[in-house]
Amino acid sequence: MKAFIYLTVFLFFHKQGIASVKDSITVSKTQPDSITHKVDSFMLQASLLSPKKPTEAVKNYRKALVTNTIKDDLWEANVRMAMGKLLTRIKSKEAFAQLSTADALYKKQGDLYGRAEVTQTLAAYYEKTGVFTEAKKRYDELIKIWNTAGEFVSAGNTAFHLTNYYFKRRNYQEAFKYADIAKNAYDKVCKRDSLGSVYLRIAEIKRNENKPKLAEFYATSKALGFFSSADNLNGRLRTFDFLGGLHLQQKRLSQAKWFYIQANTQARTLADTAATISSLLNLSVVKILKGDFELARQDLQEASDLSKAGNFAQLLKAHKAKYPSVYKKINTPAASTATTAAKLPEAERPKTAVLAETRLHR
């Protein structure tokens, strides 16, 4: 009787792998029903035990491997990969051996998706355990596998993961290298929102390398365009916020103000309270530096009201801590005089206030 291992319990199997295993096992291959039922039972138990009892699940997978008399490379590879994943969860050194065996079996069968899943598992395992040199080797291999399989979005996602890894560690040369790889992969399938994210990250890299003109180019000419064409409002918001900060760093206050206003408008459209508060706080900084104290106070008051209503007090506190010297200016006598005078007709303003306002707007 044809043997049929109930692979539906393998929720972890990749789509093409499942089809291959089913076909290969059910074509002219037989074994006694008693053995088939035992294998089925072990597989089912392993699946049920996996979420909470990985050690017991591994034991059942082992029993299935030993009991099954039908030799099928893809079926065995899937089982060993499942074991390998569970063994990584319990931090067993055997995980590498099981995953390596699975990879060899997938490679023998030319199963790129199986190889990709094994390689991804190994890369994530090494990264999590702090052995990034080994993780990088697997990620590089994974990019090649995905490209060979024509899965360019997955290749781009893997490269972008490495971009972010190196960016956080301020290794901008490597970050840019992998951002370029990600960009090329996404470009092959015109993944616009992902291209926007990559170009925005490149802009951040160039800003941190003290290359503001390049940073502005990548943000305005690349990231913003892709986010707009993809109708990605969150991406547009992030880009406006980045450009506002970039111009603020360069003390180009009028440009910074314009971009922060765009960010504020976008945040309100999205009903994103945190982003609305953030943009109001950024606008208040620009307005204080420009000497527009009354307008700055209005932004601060609205930000404060929103933070109280939405429990965002920490956001307000963190922002003020970031710009302590700027916010001190709003409490100076000159700022108070200028604000009071600004509310009066010019003919009624005291001379000291007019002089103060003149100094502030030079």
C-alpha positions as CSV (number, residue, x, y, z in Angstrom):
1,M,0.0,0.0,0.0
2,K,1.2,3.4,-0.8
3,A,2.6,5.2,2.1
4,F,1.4,8.7,2.9
5,I,3.1,10.7,5.6
6,Y,0.7,13.4,6.8
7,L,2.9,16.4,6.1
8,T,0.1,18.8,6.9
9,V,1.4,18.8,10.4
10,F,4.7,20.4,9.1
11,L,3.6,24.0,9.4
12,F,7.2,25.0,9.1
13,F,7.7,23.5,5.6
14,H,8.2,25.8,2.7
15,K,5.5,25.7,0.0
16,Q,7.5,24.0,-2.8
17,G,9.1,21.6,-0.4
18,I,5.8,20.2,0.8
19,A,4.7,19.5,-2.8
20,S,8.0,17.8,-3.6
21,V,7.9,15.6,-0.5
22,K,4.3,14.5,-1.0
23,D,4.9,13.5,-4.6
24,S,8.1,11.6,-4.0
25,I,6.7,9.6,-1.1
26,T,3.4,8.6,-2.8
27,V,4.9,7.4,-6.1
28,S,5.4,3.6,-6.2
29,K,6.9,3.4,-2.7
30,T,5.4,1.0,-0.2
31,Q,5.9,0.0,3.4
32,P,3.7,-1.9,5.9
33,D,0.8,0.0,7.2
34,S,1.9,-0.6,10.8
35,I,5.1,1.3,10.2
36,T,3.4,4.1,8.3
37,H,1.0,4.6,11.2
38,K,3.9,4.7,13.7
39,V,5.7,7.4,11.6
40,D,2.4,9.3,11.3
41,S,2.0,9.2,15.0
42,F,5.5,10.4,15.7
43,M,5.2,13.2,13.3
44,L,1.9,14.4,14.7
45,Q,3.2,14.2,18.3
46,A,6.3,16.2,17.3
47,S,4.2,18.9,15.7
48,L,1.9,19.2,18.7
49,L,4.8,19.3,21.2
50,S,6.9,21.8,19.3
51,P,5.4,25.0,20.7
52,K,5.9,24.2,24.4
53,K,8.0,21.1,24.6
54,P,10.8,21.3,22.0
55,T,12.9,18.6,23.6
56,E,10.1,16.1,23.5
57,A,9.3,17.1,19.9
58,V,12.9,16.4,18.8
59,K,12.6,12.9,20.3
60,N,9.6,12.2,18.2
61,Y,11.2,13.5,15.1
62,R,14.1,11.2,15.7
63,K,11.8,8.2,16.1
64,A,10.1,9.1,12.9
65,L,13.4,9.2,11.1
66,V,14.5,5.9,12.5
67,T,11.1,4.2,11.9
68,N,10.4,5.3,8.4
69,T,11.8,2.7,5.9
70,I,11.1,4.9,2.9
71,K,14.2,6.8,2.0
72,D,13.4,10.3,0.6
73,D,15.9,13.1,0.7
74,L,13.4,15.9,0.7
75,W,11.2,14.4,3.5
76,E,14.3,13.7,5.6
77,A,15.6,17.2,4.9
78,N,12.4,18.7,6.1
79,V,12.4,16.6,9.3
80,R,16.0,17.5,10.0
81,M,15.4,21.2,9.5
82,A,12.5,21.0,11.9
83,M,14.7,19.4,14.4
84,G,17.5,21.9,13.8
85,K,15.1,24.8,14.5
86,L,13.9,23.2,17.7
87,L,17.5,22.5,18.8
88,T,18.4,26.2,18.2
89,R,15.6,27.1,20.6
90,I,17.0,25.0,23.3
91,K,20.6,26.1,22.4
92,S,21.8,22.6,21.6
93,K,25.1,22.3,19.8
94,E,23.5,19.5,17.7
95,A,21.5,22.1,15.9
96,F,24.3,22.9,13.5
97,A,24.7,19.2,12.5
98,Q,21.1,18.7,11.8
99,L,20.8,21.9,9.8
100,S,23.9,21.1,7.9
101,T,22.6,17.7,7.0
102,A,19.3,19.2,5.9
103,D,21.2,21.7,3.7
104,A,23.3,19.0,2.1
105,L,20.1,17.1,1.2
106,Y,18.4,20.2,-0.2
107,K,21.4,21.0,-2.2
108,K,21.5,17.4,-3.6
109,Q,17.9,17.8,-4.7
110,G,18.4,21.4,-6.1
111,D,15.8,22.7,-3.6
112,L,16.7,26.4,-3.3
113,Y,13.8,27.2,-1.0
114,G,14.9,24.5,1.4
115,R,18.4,25.8,1.3
116,A,17.3,29.3,1.9
117,E,15.3,28.3,5.0
118,V,18.2,26.4,6.5
119,T,20.6,29.2,5.7
120,Q,18.3,31.8,7.2
121,T,17.9,29.7,10.4
122,L,21.7,29.4,10.8
123,A,22.3,33.1,10.1
124,A,19.8,34.1,12.7
125,Y,21.1,31.6,15.2
126,Y,24.7,32.9,14.8
127,E,23.6,36.5,15.0
128,K,21.6,35.9,18.1
129,T,24.5,34.1,19.8
130,G,26.9,36.9,19.0
131,V,28.9,35.1,16.4
132,F,28.3,37.7,13.7
133,T,31.3,36.6,11.5
134,E,29.5,33.3,10.9
135,A,26.2,35.0,10.6
136,K,27.4,37.3,7.9
137,K,28.7,34.3,5.8
138,R,25.3,32.8,5.9
139,Y,23.5,36.0,5.1
140,D,25.8,36.5,2.1
141,E,25.1,33.0,1.0
142,L,21.3,33.6,1.5
143,I,21.4,36.7,-0.7
144,K,23.0,34.5,-3.5
145,I,20.4,31.8,-3.0
146,W,17.5,34.2,-3.2
147,N,18.9,35.9,-6.3
148,T,19.3,32.5,-8.0
149,A,15.7,31.6,-7.1
150,G,14.5,34.8,-8.6
151,E,13.2,35.9,-5.2
152,F,14.6,39.5,-5.4
153,V,12.5,41.0,-2.6
154,S,13.8,38.3,-0.2
155,A,17.3,39.0,-1.4
156,G,16.8,42.7,-0.9
157,N,15.3,42.2,2.6
158,T,18.3,40.1,3.6
159,A,20.7,42.8,2.4
160,F,18.7,45.5,4.0
161,H,18.9,43.6,7.3
162,L,22.7,43.8,7.1
163,T,22.4,47.5,6.2
164,N,20.6,48.2,9.4
165,Y,22.9,46.0,11.4
166,Y,26.0,47.9,10.3
167,F,24.2,51.3,10.4
168,K,23.4,50.8,14.1
169,R,27.1,50.1,14.7
170,R,28.2,53.1,12.7
171,N,30.0,51.1,10.2
172,Y,28.8,53.2,7.3
173,Q,31.0,51.8,4.6
174,E,29.5,48.3,5.1
175,A,26.0,49.7,5.6
176,F,26.2,51.5,2.3
177,K,27.6,48.4,0.6
178,Y,24.6,46.3,1.6
179,A,22.1,49.2,1.0
180,D,23.4,49.2,-2.6
181,I,22.9,45.4,-2.9
182,A,19.3,45.8,-1.5
183,K,18.6,48.7,-3.9
184,N,19.6,46.6,-6.9
185,A,17.5,43.7,-5.8
186,Y,14.4,45.8,-5.2
187,D,14.9,47.6,-8.4
188,K,14.6,44.4,-10.4
189,V,11.0,44.1,-9.3
190,C,10.3,47.8,-8.8
191,K,9.5,47.4,-5.1
192,R,8.9,51.1,-4.6
193,D,8.2,51.3,-0.9
194,S,11.3,49.2,-0.2
195,L,13.3,51.4,-2.5
196,G,12.1,54.4,-0.6
197,S,13.3,52.9,2.7
198,V,16.7,52.0,1.3
199,Y,17.3,55.4,-0.2
200,L,16.2,57.0,3.1
201,R,18.7,54.8,4.9
202,I,21.4,55.9,2.4
203,A,20.5,59.5,3.1
204,E,21.0,58.9,6.8
205,I,24.3,57.2,6.1
206,K,25.5,60.3,4.1
207,R,24.2,62.6,6.8
208,N,26.2,60.8,9.4
209,E,29.3,60.8,7.1
210,N,28.9,64.6,7.1
211,K,27.8,64.8,3.5
212,P,24.6,66.9,3.8
213,K,24.2,67.6,0.1
214,L,24.3,63.9,-0.8
215,A,22.0,63.2,2.1
216,E,19.5,65.8,0.8
217,F,19.8,64.4,-2.8
218,Y,19.0,60.8,-1.7
219,A,16.1,61.9,0.5
220,T,14.4,64.4,-1.9
221,S,15.2,63.0,-5.3
222,K,15.0,59.3,-4.4
223,A,13.3,58.3,-1.2
224,L,10.5,60.9,-1.4
225,G,9.8,60.0,-5.0
226,F,9.5,56.3,-4.4
227,F,7.4,56.7,-1.3
228,S,5.0,59.1,-3.1
229,S,4.7,56.7,-6.1
230,A,4.0,53.8,-3.7
231,D,1.5,56.0,-1.8
232,N,3.4,55.2,1.3
233,L,2.3,58.0,3.7
234,N,4.4,56.8,6.6
235,G,7.5,56.8,4.4
236,R,6.7,60.4,3.3
237,L,6.3,61.4,6.9
238,R,9.7,59.8,7.9
239,T,11.4,61.6,4.9
240,F,9.9,65.0,5.7
241,D,11.0,64.6,9.4
242,F,14.5,63.6,8.2
243,L,14.8,66.6,5.9
244,G,13.6,68.9,8.6
245,G,16.3,67.6,11.0
246,L,19.0,67.7,8.2
247,H,18.3,71.4,7.5
248,L,18.1,72.2,11.2
249,Q,21.6,70.7,11.7
250,Q,22.8,73.1,9.0
251,K,20.9,76.0,10.6
252,R,18.8,76.5,7.5
253,L,15.8,77.4,9.6
254,S,13.3,78.4,6.9
255,Q,13.8,75.1,5.0
256,A,13.7,73.1,8.3
257,K,10.4,74.8,9.2
258,W,8.9,74.0,5.8
259,F,9.7,70.3,6.0
260,Y,8.5,70.0,9.6
261,I,5.2,71.6,8.6
262,Q,4.9,68.9,5.9
263,A,5.7,66.3,8.5
264,N,3.0,67.7,10.8
265,T,0.4,67.8,8.0
266,Q,1.3,64.2,7.0
267,A,1.1,63.1,10.7
268,R,-2.4,64.6,11.1
269,T,-3.6,62.9,7.9
270,L,-2.4,59.6,9.3
271,A,-4.0,60.4,12.7
272,D,-0.6,59.6,14.2
273,T,-0.6,61.4,17.5
274,A,3.0,60.6,18.4
275,A,4.3,61.9,15.1
276,T,2.1,65.0,15.4
277,I,3.5,65.7,18.8
278,S,7.1,65.2,17.5
279,S,6.6,67.5,14.5
280,L,5.1,70.2,16.8
281,L,8.1,69.9,19.1
282,N,10.5,70.2,16.2
283,L,8.6,73.2,14.9
284,S,8.8,74.8,18.3
285,V,12.6,74.4,18.3
286,V,12.9,76.1,14.8
287,K,10.6,78.9,15.9
288,I,12.5,79.6,19.1
289,L,15.8,79.7,17.1
290,K,14.1,82.1,14.7
291,G,12.8,84.2,17.6
292,D,9.1,83.4,17.0
293,F,8.5,82.8,20.6
294,E,4.7,83.2,20.7
295,L,4.3,80.8,17.8
296,A,6.7,78.4,19.5
297,R,4.7,78.5,22.7
298,Q,1.5,77.7,20.8
299,D,3.2,74.6,19.3
300,L,4.5,73.6,22.7
301,Q,1.0,74.0,24.3
302,E,-0.7,71.9,21.6
303,A,2.0,69.2,21.9
304,S,1.5,69.3,25.7
305,D,-2.3,68.9,25.4
306,L,-1.9,66.0,22.9
307,S,0.6,64.3,25.1
308,K,-1.7,64.5,28.1
309,A,-4.7,63.2,26.2
310,G,-2.7,60.3,24.7
311,N,-0.3,59.5,27.4
312,F,2.8,60.7,25.6
313,A,4.4,62.6,28.4
314,Q,7.7,60.7,28.0
315,L,7.9,61.9,24.4
316,L,7.6,65.5,25.5
317,K,10.1,65.0,28.2
318,A,12.7,63.3,26.0
319,H,12.4,66.0,23.3
320,K,13.0,68.8,25.8
321,A,15.9,67.0,27.3
322,K,17.4,66.8,23.7
323,Y,17.3,70.6,23.3
324,P,17.8,72.0,26.8
325,S,19.7,75.2,25.7
326,V,17.1,76.0,23.1
327,Y,14.1,75.7,25.4
328,K,15.9,77.9,28.0
329,K,15.7,80.7,25.5
330,I,11.9,80.8,25.6
331,N,12.0,81.7,29.3
332,T,14.5,84.6,29.0
333,P,13.3,88.1,29.7
334,A,14.0,89.1,26.1
335,A,11.7,86.3,24.9
336,S,8.9,87.4,27.3
337,T,9.2,91.0,26.3
338,A,9.2,90.2,22.6
339,T,6.1,88.0,23.1
340,T,4.2,90.6,25.1
341,A,5.1,93.3,22.6
342,A,4.2,91.2,19.6
343,K,0.6,91.2,20.9
344,L,0.4,95.0,20.9
345,P,0.0,97.4,17.9
346,E,3.4,98.7,16.9
347,A,2.6,102.3,18.0
348,E,1.9,101.0,21.5
349,R,5.0,98.9,21.9
350,P,7.6,100.1,24.5
351,K,10.9,101.0,22.9
352,T,12.7,98.3,24.8
353,A,10.4,95.7,23.3
354,V,10.9,97.0,19.8
355,L,14.7,96.9,20.3
356,A,14.5,93.4,21.7
357,E,12.4,92.2,18.7
358,T,14.8,93.9,16.3
359,R,17.7,92.0,17.8
360,L,15.9,88.7,17.8
361,H,15.1,88.9,14.0
362,R,18.5,90.0,12.8
